[in-house]
Each structure stands twice: as structure tokens, then as C-alpha cells.
Amino acid sequence: MKITALLALILTTLLTGCVNLKPQPDRSQVFALASDVAAVADLEGKPECYVSRVELPGFLEGTRIYYRSANGKLDSVSGARWAEALAEALPRAIAMHLQATGQANVRGYYPWSQTTRDSPTISVQFERFSANAAGQVEVIAQWQIKFKTGAKREGRYIAPSLVWDRNNVADYVAKLNAALAGLADVIAQEL
């Protein structure tokens, strides 16, 4: 009798716990790079190119939005994340910014394969793609263009001083986009 009553009490407690759980809405903000870049309609006659996979520091490979706090500690922005992993978002964003310059016709970008081997391939290796403890957005990247002839052009891009309003994640993303636009301008001039 005592065992039956105890089992009934445990079962009732478990079932009521499940019934009283109410779903909580996800208040996370989700951001996509280059989401506000206008499409350029006429790129005919512009140099064609392909944007390959980018290289990133390992800690940036997920969907968390990171910044560096004091003593180099990494923190993620609370309640915000990228819509897709940066390894896939950055080639698309670079391609969109390149086309927005009106100087490049991007025929494809990673993760899609290169459809023509005649187009130059653009590679970018990011040293930094985050903000520091003072709120300064730091985008530093090595870039390289490989032409079908075997010729190469390369350089290093350091974004100008951009300061992030630490209470506004959208401002942080806008500053990262501004830095990507600057990188795209530099690369487009070399195509």
C-alpha cells in the first residue's frame, strides 16, 4: 500500500512538472552579414571572379558573435548570434560587397564550386574579425587574387578605426559590414 501511494505521488509530481512548463519565446537577435547591400543590376563587361573559402581564427567558426574583453578574454554578445557560421557567411558577404563596388562580377563563392576556371580566384585569410576591449572593431585580413595566367596580386587590409557602441549589437554588425566593404573596395581595384 505504501509503495503504491509513493509511486502514485512520484508519478503525479512528474506529470505536473511537465504540464506546468510553458514554452518561453527565444528573444535572440539573429544577424546576417551584408544583408543591406544593394544588388547591382548591370555587371556586364566587369572582371569575373570567384570568392573561395575564407580562413578564420578557430574561435570564430561557430554562430556566436564574439568580442575581446580585458586581458584578451573572449566574450560572446549575449542574446545575439550569426544567422550562419562565419566560414560560409564571409565568402557570400565579400562577394556581395565586391559586386556592390560595380567593379567585379562575382560568378560564384564558397561553398559552391567554381564554375569556370578562367576567372580569378580571391582568397582571404582573416587575422581578426572582432572588437577589442575598448570597443574598437578590428578587421585585419590578408587577401590574394590568383589569375588564370598564374599571376598573383596580394595585400593586407586593416580596417580604419571603427568604434562599436557596446550596447547596440546592430551597430557592431554594421561596423563589421563597413570594414568588409572597405576590404572589397581594395580587392576590386586590383582585379
Secondary structure, 3 states (H helix, E strand, C coil): CHHHHHHHHHHHHHHHHHHCCCCCCCCCEEECCCCCCCCCCCCCCCCEEEECCCECCHHHCCCEEEEECHHHCEEEEEEEEECCCHHHHHHHHHHHHHHHCCCCEEEEECCCCCCCCCCCEEEEEEEEEEECCCCEEEEEEEEEEECCCCCEEEEEEECCCEECCCCCHHHHHHHHHHHHHHHHHHHHHCC
